[in-house]
Amino acid sequence: MSSARGEINQRDLRMRSREIMDAVERGESFTVTRYGREIAELVPIRGRRRPAAGEPPAQPDNAS
């Protein structure tokens, strides 16, 4: 899951959902397939990236 746009099948999504969602939270995107056909994309919400280990958390836009 190191690529910027990985491909995962529906079974992998079901079996490894926590790991995959953690990767999405870190900024990775995935195309979900079923029977080899693309059916969905998992992409992070812009502006909502979880910091990597050792990285300070981002400050909210309204912080003074």
Secondary structure, 3 states (H helix, E strand, C coil): CCCCEEEEEHHHHHHCHHHHHHHHHCCCEEEEEECCEEEEEECCCCCCCCCCCCCCCCCCCCCC
